[in-house]
Each structure stands twice: as structure tokens, then as C-alpha cells.
Amino acid sequence: MGETSASFQKGSSESEESISLSQVLSALSFAIELTDGAMHGHSLRSCLLGMRIATEAGFSTEEKNSLYYALLLKDVGNEEILGLRCDRGASIVSKLGMGSLAADAINNLEEHWDGSGTPYGLCGSEIPRLARVAAIAQHLDMFSIGRNSRIALETLQEWSGSWFDPQLVDVVVALDERNALWDGCSASHSIEEARALVLSLDPHRRHHLDDDQIDRICEAFAEIVDAKSHFTFRHSIGVAETARGIAEALHLRPDRIRLVWRAALLHDLGKLSISNKILDKTSKLTDAEWDIVKQHPGLTRRILEQIAPFQEIAIVAGEHHEKLDGSGYPNRLTAKDLSLESRIIAVADVYSALSEDRPYRAGLNLSQILPILNGLAGRQVDKDCVEALLSYLTTHRPLEMDAQMAAAARLTRFCA
């Protein structure tokens, strides 16, 4: 390569260090809660409360296992991301293979005991038991944080029989009277304390994920990020597909290709913290807005670093806006600091961003993109990676290449 790149000492696959589903989901629930108006740690605290209620109520092991994951993932499609939170959460749970109980719990989370809820107007025992518990758990957390647990309990009892299952409300009251409800969930407890307690409850903490399961989780969360704005629809998936193509063209080892794929899928997790008012803005961003945008790679790294085996993925994903000449962000790294994997994702991200519609312009075609990439090659992005991109496009998207090259040739002849 034209520039000397940083290299990682670790040569094995990230997944060789064992990882549980709860490790991943607890960290990614933090990412979900970066969205505007979200309560940090809400999913973790809701999980603790819900599991205590279910245990006290005598739920089966299967029910508690499903409830655990439903509570961690219940907010994956909040109003800013899709406007269809329950549908989205249920879809993600199903994609991750967590079964119908967990999906039904999320899909019916907004139903009310008296039939006044949504989306189906179910009432009483028609509402899945797990959804009834989840509704109570999220209410308790939302009404206790920043206020007082007494208020949460008083409002719960006030709405018993209207919004909430009266028998489950009685269970909550009994737990509170024994001081067995709020550990890790009050304002005096940190999010780290709540996370540790949640991880200790993981029903599959001795079952570690295989590579295919980790890939499915990464793909599911890429969909969450991409759904935040219609301008970024399929962006993360597109970057990942392109980055994998570049990595293959450069003949990286299979484990390094997989690392590139995962890092590319997750590279924009930090964008969940950015308001859609900024992401969808059609006019030029202000300096203050641009400063907010430039924080997202660092947030991506911070999120992924919470997953012990994802340390290298965190580094690579967090460097996708760095440039060889030091003009990138957030850390203004230079060529000597950037690994080949980071360079690959940077090129894939530029290519994908240029080809996609944005609030301020339509997506560019290949004949428009190639001169831009060639102008950046060797200066801001890696020249070998750009050449590998062209090789990948020629091999895997020949019809697109042929059409764009023919158009470019016609334009060249016309202008000559």
C-alpha cells in the first residue's frame, strides 16, 4: 500500500473469546437509549423489575427466559426510529430466533387491561402474560426515575384494573413491602450496577454465541440504525456489503473479512444519538450541528467497547471517518494510525454515502462517484482500497459498471 498502515497484533477471530447474548444486548440497549428523549438505563432497569415480578408470580422458566430478552429489546423501534416501536421490536426478536413468546410480549406491550390500548384493543387475559409484566415494569421505571418509587407504585395501583393486570399489581406491592423490588433500579444506583445485575440473570449466560448468531445480531442492529432516517435506509448494510467485497478483493483472511463485515454493519451505531432534525435537514448544518454529527464515531466505539470480545471491532468501526492526511474525525488520525480494516470501511462508507440520496442532494451514479474517489485516493483514502472497490464492482456488479462506464465514455466523447 502507498501509505504505511497500523496493524493489530491479534490475528484470531473476535468471536474466539466467548460472548453471551446478554453481553451484546445490554450494550446495544445503551445505543438504543441514545435517541432523543430516551431514559438511559431504562431497558436494563425494566428487565430487573420485570424478572422479579415474573419470578414472584411463578412464571415458568421458558416464560422468564423470553421475558428477559423481550425487556432488553422492547425499545428497538422507538418513535423517532420508526414510529412502529412494537412491530419493529417484535421483528428484531423474531430475527434473532428468540421465539414467539418474546415477540408477542413486545408486540402487545401497549395493550391495556380494560381494552383501551393498542394495537389490537385486547383486554384482560387476551393480553399475553409477558406483555402485561413488561408494561408494568416499564411503567415502574418511567415513573420512579427522577421522581420517587412511591409515585410509581401509587400510579400503578391507581391504574390497576384499567391499564394493568390487578393480580400482577398485587405481586408488585408484595415485592415492595418485602424490599425485594428496587435493587439496582433506583436513582442512587448506576447504570453499571444495573447492567451487572442484568447479566447475572441471563438465562443463557453459559451458552455462548457462535459466529452466525453474532452476525445475525449485528445485521439486526444495522437495520435499527438504518431505519432511523429514510435517507439512511440500508446504508449500514450497503457499507458492509461493499466493505466485504473490498476485503475479499484484497485477499484478507476469512476471519479479517468477518471482522470488517461486523464493524461495517455497526459503524453508525453512534448516529442513534443524533436528532432527526439534524440528520434530515435539507439546508447546510450549523457549526454546532456539525459538531454533534462528528461525535457519532466516538459514540460507536464507546458502545462497542462495552462488549469485551468486540474491542477490535470497536476500534475499526470508530475510525470510519478518519483520513490518511489527518483531516478526518473524531481524532484526526493519520495514515500511520489506521489499519487496513479501518481504511476499507472508510472507502466503503464514502462510496455508499455518495451513491445514496441525502436531504440536500440526490444520490450520484458511478460515473460521478469514481472521479471523486480517485481524487481522494492516496490523499484522504487508501488508493489500494479504491482499486479493490473497482475490482469488486467489476466482478460483482458488472451490469452497473458497464452502464456507468458507457455513460462516462459518451460524456468524454461529447466533451472532447
One Martini backbone bead per residue (centre of mass of N, CA, C, O) as a GRO file, in nm:
protein
  416
    1MET     BB    1   0.101   0.033   0.014
    2GLY     BB    2   0.138   0.376   0.009
    3GLU     BB    3   0.064   0.351   0.310
    4THR     BB    4   0.125   0.311   0.633
    5SER     BB    5  -0.017   0.081   0.847
    6ALA     BB    6  -0.181  -0.024   1.089
    7SER     BB    7  -0.153  -0.300   1.330
    8PHE     BB    8  -0.270  -0.594   1.456
    9GLN     BB    9  -0.189  -0.853   1.675
   10LYS     BB   10  -0.454  -0.981   1.633
   11GLY     BB   11  -0.545  -1.294   1.448
   12SER     BB   12  -0.812  -1.359   1.557
   13SER     BB   13  -1.118  -1.406   1.617
   14GLU     BB   14  -1.336  -1.244   1.813
   15SER     BB   15  -1.520  -1.509   1.888
   16GLU     BB   16  -1.307  -1.675   2.059
   17GLU     BB   17  -1.426  -1.505   2.262
   18SER     BB   18  -1.658  -1.536   2.471
   19ILE     BB   19  -2.022  -1.479   2.412
   20SER     BB   20  -2.314  -1.330   2.513
   21LEU     BB   21  -2.619  -1.205   2.453
   22SER     BB   22  -2.635  -1.004   2.694
   23GLN     BB   23  -2.381  -0.843   2.632
   24VAL     BB   24  -2.487  -0.725   2.369
   25LEU     BB   25  -2.775  -0.616   2.451
   26SER     BB   26  -2.688  -0.423   2.681
   27ALA     BB   27  -2.518  -0.239   2.497
   28LEU     BB   28  -2.738  -0.185   2.270
   29SER     BB   29  -2.944  -0.051   2.459
   30PHE     BB   30  -2.772   0.199   2.493
   31ALA     BB   31  -2.797   0.290   2.200
   32ILE     BB   32  -3.104   0.326   2.192
   33GLU     BB   33  -3.087   0.547   2.442
   34LEU     BB   34  -2.963   0.790   2.260
   35THR     BB   35  -3.215   0.893   2.192
   36ASP     BB   36  -3.441   1.116   2.200
   37GLY     BB   37  -3.575   1.106   2.533
   38ALA     BB   38  -3.426   0.890   2.657
   39MET     BB   39  -3.366   0.649   2.914
   40HIS     BB   40  -3.102   0.572   3.080
   41GLY     BB   41  -3.138   0.227   3.160
   42HIS     BB   42  -3.434   0.131   3.114
   43SER     BB   43  -3.407  -0.164   3.013
   44LEU     BB   44  -3.253  -0.273   3.255
   45ARG     BB   45  -3.459  -0.202   3.477
   46SER     BB   46  -3.700  -0.346   3.350
   47CYS     BB   47  -3.574  -0.624   3.365
   48LEU     BB   48  -3.549  -0.647   3.669
   49LEU     BB   49  -3.846  -0.600   3.741
   50GLY     BB   50  -3.976  -0.820   3.562
   51MET     BB   51  -3.827  -1.068   3.681
   52ARG     BB   52  -3.938  -1.036   3.969
   53ILE     BB   53  -4.233  -1.062   3.901
   54ALA     BB   54  -4.225  -1.340   3.757
   55THR     BB   55  -4.111  -1.500   3.993
   56GLU     BB   56  -4.334  -1.432   4.201
   57ALA     BB   57  -4.569  -1.543   3.992
   58GLY     BB   58  -4.461  -1.827   3.866
   59PHE     BB   59  -4.306  -1.848   3.622
   60SER     BB   60  -4.167  -1.997   3.381
   61THR     BB   61  -3.871  -2.047   3.238
   62GLU     BB   62  -3.958  -1.977   2.950
   63GLU     BB   63  -4.090  -1.707   3.019
   64LYS     BB   64  -3.840  -1.569   3.147
   65ASN     BB   65  -3.655  -1.587   2.907
   66SER     BB   66  -3.833  -1.416   2.715
   67LEU     BB   67  -3.859  -1.163   2.893
   68TYR     BB   68  -3.568  -1.078   2.908
   69TYR     BB   69  -3.538  -1.007   2.597
   70ALA     BB   70  -3.783  -0.824   2.564
   71LEU     BB   71  -3.684  -0.597   2.761
   72LEU     BB   72  -3.415  -0.530   2.609
   73LEU     BB   73  -3.590  -0.493   2.309
   74LYS     BB   74  -3.854  -0.304   2.323
   75ASP     BB   75  -3.695  -0.021   2.196
   76VAL     BB   76  -3.589  -0.066   1.887
   77GLY     BB   77  -3.864   0.115   1.776
   78ASN     BB   78  -3.893   0.401   1.820
   79GLU     BB   79  -4.044   0.683   1.715
   80GLU     BB   80  -3.789   0.799   1.567
   81ILE     BB   81  -3.719   0.548   1.401
   82LEU     BB   82  -4.047   0.446   1.309
   83GLY     BB   83  -4.335   0.449   1.470
   84LEU     BB   84  -4.303   0.106   1.528
   85ARG     BB   85  -4.199  -0.033   1.789
   86CYS     BB   86  -4.333  -0.311   1.830
   87ASP     BB   87  -4.292  -0.428   1.551
   88ARG     BB   88  -3.984  -0.401   1.550
   89GLY     BB   89  -3.914  -0.560   1.802
   90ALA     BB   90  -4.046  -0.826   1.709
   91SER     BB   91  -3.875  -0.862   1.454
   92ILE     BB   92  -3.598  -0.882   1.591
   93VAL     BB   93  -3.659  -1.119   1.778
   94SER     BB   94  -3.722  -1.317   1.550
   95LYS     BB   95  -3.447  -1.295   1.399
   96LEU     BB   96  -3.292  -1.404   1.670
   97GLY     BB   97  -3.460  -1.660   1.777
   98MET     BB   98  -3.667  -1.607   2.052
   99GLY     BB   99  -3.954  -1.634   1.984
  100SER     BB  100  -4.298  -1.579   2.038
  101LEU     BB  101  -4.309  -1.471   2.328
  102ALA     BB  102  -4.128  -1.222   2.290
  103ALA     BB  103  -4.277  -1.097   2.050
  104ASP     BB  104  -4.557  -1.070   2.192
  105ALA     BB  105  -4.469  -0.885   2.420
  106ILE     BB  106  -4.395  -0.643   2.236
  107ASN     BB  107  -4.654  -0.626   2.049
  108ASN     BB  108  -4.838  -0.590   2.345
  109LEU     BB  109  -4.735  -0.350   2.533
  110GLU     BB  110  -4.994  -0.131   2.473
  111GLU     BB  111  -5.188  -0.286   2.624
  112HIS     BB  112  -5.501  -0.296   2.807
  113TRP     BB  113  -5.700  -0.441   3.038
  114ASP     BB  114  -5.971  -0.270   2.924
  115GLY     BB  115  -5.910  -0.227   2.592
  116SER     BB  116  -5.758   0.077   2.536
  117GLY     BB  117  -5.539  -0.020   2.362
  118THR     BB  118  -5.252  -0.116   2.167
  119PRO     BB  119  -5.335  -0.242   1.844
  120TYR     BB  120  -5.608  -0.447   1.928
  121GLY     BB  121  -5.783  -0.423   2.198
  122LEU     BB  122  -5.710  -0.586   2.427
  123CYS     BB  123  -5.822  -0.795   2.710
  124GLY     BB  124  -5.701  -0.917   2.969
  125SER     BB  125  -5.624  -1.248   2.893
  126GLU     BB  126  -5.555  -1.172   2.593
  127ILE     BB  127  -5.304  -1.076   2.711
  128PRO     BB  128  -5.001  -1.141   2.735
  129ARG     BB  129  -4.826  -1.194   3.016
  130LEU     BB  130  -4.557  -1.059   2.934
  131ALA     BB  131  -4.684  -0.786   2.855
  132ARG     BB  132  -4.793  -0.717   3.136
  133VAL     BB  133  -4.520  -0.706   3.276
  134ALA     BB  134  -4.374  -0.503   3.090
  135ALA     BB  135  -4.567  -0.266   3.143
  136ILE     BB  136  -4.507  -0.244   3.444
  137ALA     BB  137  -4.200  -0.213   3.438
  138GLN     BB  138  -4.189   0.051   3.267
  139HIS     BB  139  -4.360   0.219   3.456
  140LEU     BB  140  -4.186   0.208   3.710
  141ASP     BB  141  -3.940   0.345   3.582
  142MET     BB  142  -4.067   0.608   3.462
  143PHE     BB  143  -4.195   0.694   3.762
  144SER     BB  144  -3.914   0.687   3.941
  145ILE     BB  145  -3.728   0.838   3.770
  146GLY     BB  146  -3.690   1.157   3.915
  147ARG     BB  147  -3.864   1.077   4.159
  148ASN     BB  148  -4.061   0.814   4.301
  149SER     BB  149  -4.158   0.505   4.401
  150ARG     BB  150  -4.431   0.590   4.516
  151ILE     BB  151  -4.550   0.703   4.255
  152ALA     BB  152  -4.535   0.445   4.092
  153LEU     BB  153  -4.724   0.279   4.281
  154GLU     BB  154  -4.971   0.465   4.286
  155THR     BB  155  -5.027   0.460   3.977
  156LEU     BB  156  -5.051   0.158   3.951
  157GLN     BB  157  -5.298   0.130   4.143
  158GLU     BB  158  -5.482   0.332   3.996
  159TRP     BB  159  -5.453   0.142   3.712
  160SER     BB  160  -5.583  -0.092   3.824
  161GLY     BB  161  -5.795  -0.249   3.580
  162SER     BB  162  -5.717  -0.072   3.329
  163TRP     BB  163  -5.407  -0.114   3.244
  164PHE     BB  164  -5.363  -0.332   3.475
  165ASP     BB  165  -5.299  -0.623   3.628
  166PRO     BB  166  -5.410  -0.685   3.941
  167GLN     BB  167  -5.236  -0.932   4.022
  168LEU     BB  168  -4.960  -0.800   3.947
  169VAL     BB  169  -4.985  -0.561   4.134
  170ASP     BB  170  -4.983  -0.730   4.393
  171VAL     BB  171  -4.698  -0.837   4.350
  172VAL     BB  172  -4.554  -0.566   4.366
  173VAL     BB  173  -4.641  -0.489   4.650
  174ALA     BB  174  -4.511  -0.733   4.791
  175LEU     BB  175  -4.220  -0.671   4.707
  176ASP     BB  176  -4.203  -0.391   4.836
  177GLU     BB  177  -4.262  -0.480   5.133
  178ARG     BB  178  -3.979  -0.667   5.110
  179ASN     BB  179  -3.753  -0.519   4.954
  180ALA     BB  180  -3.762  -0.681   4.634
  181LEU     BB  181  -3.757  -0.455   4.378
  182TRP     BB  182  -3.517  -0.197   4.359
  183ASP     BB  183  -3.260  -0.326   4.297
  184GLY     BB  184  -3.081  -0.120   4.067
  185CYS     BB  185  -3.342   0.111   4.014
  186SER     BB  186  -3.245   0.356   4.140
  187ALA     BB  187  -3.097   0.668   4.145
  188SER     BB  188  -2.847   0.546   4.322
  189HIS     BB  189  -2.801   0.373   4.073
  190SER     BB  190  -2.611   0.256   3.835
  191ILE     BB  191  -2.584   0.130   3.523
  192GLU     BB  192  -2.363  -0.075   3.594
  193GLU     BB  193  -2.523  -0.218   3.815
  194ALA     BB  194  -2.758  -0.305   3.637
  195ARG     BB  195  -2.595  -0.469   3.433
  196ALA     BB  196  -2.480  -0.679   3.628
  197LEU     BB  197  -2.757  -0.791   3.714
  198VAL     BB  198  -2.855  -0.873   3.434
  199LEU     BB  199  -2.624  -1.073   3.366
  200SER     BB  200  -2.691  -1.266   3.613
  201LEU     BB  201  -2.986  -1.343   3.467
  202ASP     BB  202  -2.895  -1.496   3.235
  203PRO     BB  203  -3.025  -1.787   3.092
  204HIS     BB  204  -2.749  -1.800   2.877
  205ARG     BB  205  -2.455  -1.757   3.013
  206ARG     BB  206  -2.339  -2.057   2.916
  207HIS     BB  207  -2.422  -1.960   2.630
  208HIS     BB  208  -2.245  -1.925   2.336
  209LEU     BB  209  -2.187  -1.760   2.063
  210ASP     BB  210  -2.181  -1.781   1.736
  211ASP     BB  211  -2.103  -1.644   1.442
  212ASP     BB  212  -2.392  -1.638   1.321
  213GLN     BB  213  -2.528  -1.498   1.562
  214ILE     BB  214  -2.360  -1.242   1.558
  215ASP     BB  215  -2.435  -1.156   1.274
  216ARG     BB  216  -2.742  -1.124   1.325
  217ILE     BB  217  -2.715  -0.900   1.532
  218CYS     BB  218  -2.568  -0.696   1.355
  219GLU     BB  219  -2.791  -0.683   1.138
  220ALA     BB  220  -3.022  -0.589   1.322
  221PHE     BB  221  -2.877  -0.319   1.415
  222ALA     BB  222  -2.845  -0.200   1.136
  223GLU     BB  223  -3.149  -0.167   1.088
  224ILE     BB  224  -3.199   0.034   1.313
  225VAL     BB  225  -3.018   0.257   1.210
  226ASP     BB  226  -3.139   0.279   0.916
  227ALA     BB  227  -3.440   0.354   1.032
  228LYS     BB  228  -3.410   0.647   1.138
  229SER     BB  229  -3.370   0.722   0.826
  230HIS     BB  230  -3.461   0.738   0.491
  231PHE     BB  231  -3.161   0.823   0.403
  232THR     BB  232  -3.038   0.537   0.554
  233PHE     BB  233  -3.143   0.316   0.392
  234ARG     BB  234  -2.916   0.054   0.392
  235HIS     BB  235  -2.634   0.166   0.462
  236SER     BB  236  -2.495  -0.047   0.644
  237ILE     BB  237  -2.533  -0.281   0.450
  238GLY     BB  238  -2.386  -0.149   0.211
  239VAL     BB  239  -2.113  -0.112   0.348
  240ALA     BB  240  -2.069  -0.412   0.419
  241GLU     BB  241  -2.076  -0.526   0.132
  242THR     BB  242  -1.845  -0.349   0.022
  243ALA     BB  243  -1.626  -0.416   0.232
  244ARG     BB  244  -1.620  -0.718   0.173
  245GLY     BB  245  -1.538  -0.689  -0.124
  246ILE     BB  246  -1.268  -0.550  -0.070
  247ALA     BB  247  -1.145  -0.766   0.116
  248GLU     BB  248  -1.152  -0.989  -0.098
  249ALA     BB  249  -0.979  -0.838  -0.315
  250LEU     BB  250  -0.734  -0.831  -0.086
  251HIS     BB  251  -0.711  -1.116   0.056
  252LEU     BB  252  -0.830  -1.169   0.317
  253ARG     BB  253  -0.896  -1.325   0.578
  254PRO     BB  254  -1.183  -1.454   0.696
  255ASP     BB  255  -1.166  -1.318   0.983
  256ARG     BB  256  -1.123  -1.026   0.865
  257ILE     BB  257  -1.379  -1.010   0.698
  258ARG     BB  258  -1.571  -1.042   0.936
  259LEU     BB  259  -1.483  -0.793   1.088
  260VAL     BB  260  -1.557  -0.590   0.868
  261TRP     BB  261  -1.856  -0.660   0.854
  262ARG     BB  262  -1.928  -0.586   1.148
  263ALA     BB  263  -1.816  -0.298   1.162
  264ALA     BB  264  -1.993  -0.192   0.929
  265LEU     BB  265  -2.272  -0.250   1.052
  266LEU     BB  266  -2.181  -0.067   1.332
  267HIS     BB  267  -2.060   0.226   1.258
  268ASP     BB  268  -2.356   0.399   1.322
  269LEU     BB  269  -2.460   0.381   1.619
  270GLY     BB  270  -2.408   0.684   1.712
  271LYS     BB  271  -2.656   0.807   1.542
  272LEU     BB  272  -2.879   0.765   1.760
  273SER     BB  273  -2.800   1.055   1.899
  274ILE     BB  274  -2.919   1.194   1.650
  275SER     BB  275  -3.119   1.409   1.535
  276ASN     BB  276  -3.350   1.432   1.276
  277LYS     BB  277  -3.315   1.737   1.235
  278ILE     BB  278  -3.027   1.683   1.125
  279LEU     BB  279  -3.035   1.435   0.929
  280ASP     BB  280  -3.294   1.584   0.757
  281LYS     BB  281  -3.153   1.830   0.667
  282THR     BB  282  -3.152   2.048   0.377
  283SER     BB  283  -2.959   2.232   0.498
  284LYS     BB  284  -2.705   2.369   0.631
  285LEU     BB  285  -2.504   2.314   0.878
  286THR     BB  286  -2.414   2.402   1.165
  287ASP     BB  287  -2.155   2.403   1.372
  288ALA     BB  288  -2.307   2.262   1.604
  289GLU     BB  289  -2.423   2.029   1.434
  290TRP     BB  290  -2.152   1.920   1.328
  291ASP     BB  291  -2.038   1.849   1.607
  292ILE     BB  292  -2.246   1.628   1.661
  293VAL     BB  293  -2.185   1.443   1.421
  294LYS     BB  294  -1.870   1.399   1.504
  295GLN     BB  295  -1.946   1.205   1.759
  296HIS     BB  296  -2.041   0.917   1.649
  297PRO     BB  297  -1.781   0.740   1.637
  298GLY     BB  298  -1.721   0.752   1.943
  299LEU     BB  299  -1.988   0.619   2.030
  300THR     BB  300  -1.951   0.357   1.888
  301ARG     BB  301  -1.702   0.272   2.048
  302ARG     BB  302  -1.827   0.289   2.332
  303ILE     BB  303  -2.039   0.071   2.289
  304LEU     BB  304  -1.852  -0.172   2.189
  305GLU     BB  305  -1.657  -0.176   2.446
  306GLN     BB  306  -1.874  -0.329   2.632
  307ILE     BB  307  -1.772  -0.568   2.449
  308ALA     BB  308  -1.511  -0.751   2.498
  309PRO     BB  309  -1.477  -0.900   2.199
  310PHE     BB  310  -1.515  -0.587   2.049
  311GLN     BB  311  -1.255  -0.409   2.044
  312GLU     BB  312  -1.175  -0.409   1.740
  313ILE     BB  313  -1.443  -0.324   1.625
  314ALA     BB  314  -1.449  -0.052   1.768
  315ILE     BB  315  -1.207   0.072   1.627
  316VAL     BB  316  -1.290   0.039   1.330
  317ALA     BB  317  -1.572   0.175   1.348
  318GLY     BB  318  -1.450   0.453   1.480
  319GLU     BB  319  -1.266   0.516   1.187
  320HIS     BB  320  -1.452   0.594   0.924
  321HIS     BB  321  -1.364   0.930   0.937
  322GLU     BB  322  -1.082   0.890   0.882
  323LYS     BB  323  -0.768   1.027   0.750
  324LEU     BB  324  -0.458   1.014   0.617
  325ASP     BB  325  -0.414   1.349   0.658
  326GLY     BB  326  -0.589   1.432   0.934
  327SER     BB  327  -0.900   1.544   0.844
  328GLY     BB  328  -1.058   1.386   1.031
  329TYR     BB  329  -1.291   1.195   1.244
  330PRO     BB  330  -1.238   1.265   1.587
  331ASN     BB  331  -0.885   1.230   1.597
  332ARG     BB  332  -0.696   1.294   1.356
  333LEU     BB  333  -0.582   1.071   1.205
  334THR     BB  334  -0.330   0.885   1.043
  335ALA     BB  335  -0.189   0.653   0.848
  336LYS     BB  336  -0.021   0.516   1.089
  337ASP     BB  337  -0.308   0.457   1.256
  338LEU     BB  338  -0.436   0.289   1.011
  339SER     BB  339  -0.591   0.027   0.925
  340LEU     BB  340  -0.706  -0.164   0.678
  341GLU     BB  341  -0.991  -0.198   0.787
  342SER     BB  342  -1.049   0.106   0.819
  343ARG     BB  343  -1.001   0.180   0.519
  344ILE     BB  344  -1.221   0.010   0.395
  345ILE     BB  345  -1.465   0.147   0.536
  346ALA     BB  346  -1.413   0.432   0.435
  347VAL     BB  347  -1.461   0.369   0.135
  348ALA     BB  348  -1.742   0.239   0.161
  349ASP     BB  349  -1.876   0.491   0.285
  350VAL     BB  350  -1.830   0.690   0.058
  351TYR     BB  351  -1.966   0.533  -0.166
  352SER     BB  352  -2.245   0.502  -0.032
  353ALA     BB  353  -2.306   0.802   0.026
  354LEU     BB  354  -2.290   0.899  -0.275
  355SER     BB  355  -2.524   0.688  -0.381
  356GLU     BB  356  -2.711   0.833  -0.188
  357ASP     BB  357  -2.959   0.988  -0.061
  358ARG     BB  358  -3.005   1.326   0.044
  359PRO     BB  359  -3.146   1.609   0.162
  360TYR     BB  360  -2.940   1.789  -0.051
  361ARG     BB  361  -2.932   1.521  -0.247
  362ALA     BB  362  -2.880   1.312  -0.488
  363GLY     BB  363  -2.770   1.036  -0.597
  364LEU     BB  364  -2.492   0.904  -0.735
  365ASN     BB  365  -2.322   0.791  -0.991
  366LEU     BB  366  -2.047   0.623  -1.094
  367SER     BB  367  -1.937   0.851  -1.288
  368GLN     BB  368  -1.932   1.052  -1.033
  369ILE     BB  369  -1.771   0.892  -0.812
  370LEU     BB  370  -1.489   0.811  -0.925
  371PRO     BB  371  -1.350   1.094  -0.934
  372ILE     BB  372  -1.369   1.138  -0.631
  373LEU     BB  373  -1.208   0.892  -0.535
  374ASN     BB  374  -0.951   0.952  -0.701
  375GLY     BB  375  -0.901   1.228  -0.554
  376LEU     BB  376  -0.865   1.082  -0.262
  377ALA     BB  377  -0.652   0.898  -0.342
  378GLY     BB  378  -0.367   0.901  -0.123
  379ARG     BB  379  -0.484   1.130   0.078
  380GLN     BB  380  -0.757   1.017   0.239
  381VAL     BB  381  -0.760   0.747   0.085
  382ASP     BB  382  -0.704   0.431  -0.011
  383LYS     BB  383  -0.589   0.321  -0.310
  384ASP     BB  384  -0.619   0.011  -0.290
  385CYS     BB  385  -0.919   0.023  -0.203
  386VAL     BB  386  -1.025   0.156  -0.458
  387GLU     BB  387  -0.928  -0.066  -0.652
  388ALA     BB  388  -1.090  -0.292  -0.508
  389LEU     BB  389  -1.364  -0.172  -0.562
  390LEU     BB  390  -1.352  -0.192  -0.870
  391SER     BB  391  -1.314  -0.497  -0.875
  392TYR     BB  392  -1.579  -0.565  -0.734
  393LEU     BB  393  -1.773  -0.423  -0.932
  394THR     BB  394  -1.686  -0.578  -1.185
  395THR     BB  395  -1.761  -0.866  -1.069
  396HIS     BB  396  -2.057  -0.803  -0.906
  397ARG     BB  397  -2.142  -0.523  -1.099
  398PRO     BB  398  -2.135  -0.521  -1.425
  399LEU     BB  399  -2.386  -0.368  -1.525
  400GLU     BB  400  -2.330  -0.109  -1.374
  401MET     BB  401  -2.051  -0.059  -1.492
  402ASP     BB  402  -2.121  -0.059  -1.793
  403ALA     BB  403  -2.323   0.176  -1.786
  404GLN     BB  404  -2.135   0.389  -1.655
  405MET     BB  405  -1.900   0.371  -1.856
  406ALA     BB  406  -2.062   0.442  -2.107
  407ALA     BB  407  -2.149   0.719  -2.007
  408ALA     BB  408  -1.863   0.832  -1.967
  409ALA     BB  409  -1.771   0.797  -2.261
  410ARG     BB  410  -1.984   0.979  -2.390
  411LEU     BB  411  -1.904   1.233  -2.233
  412THR     BB  412  -1.612   1.248  -2.334
  413ARG     BB  413  -1.680   1.274  -2.639
  414PHE     BB  414  -1.861   1.529  -2.613
  415CYS     BB  415  -1.622   1.710  -2.472
  416ALA     BB  416  -1.386   1.685  -2.699
   0.00000   0.00000   0.00000
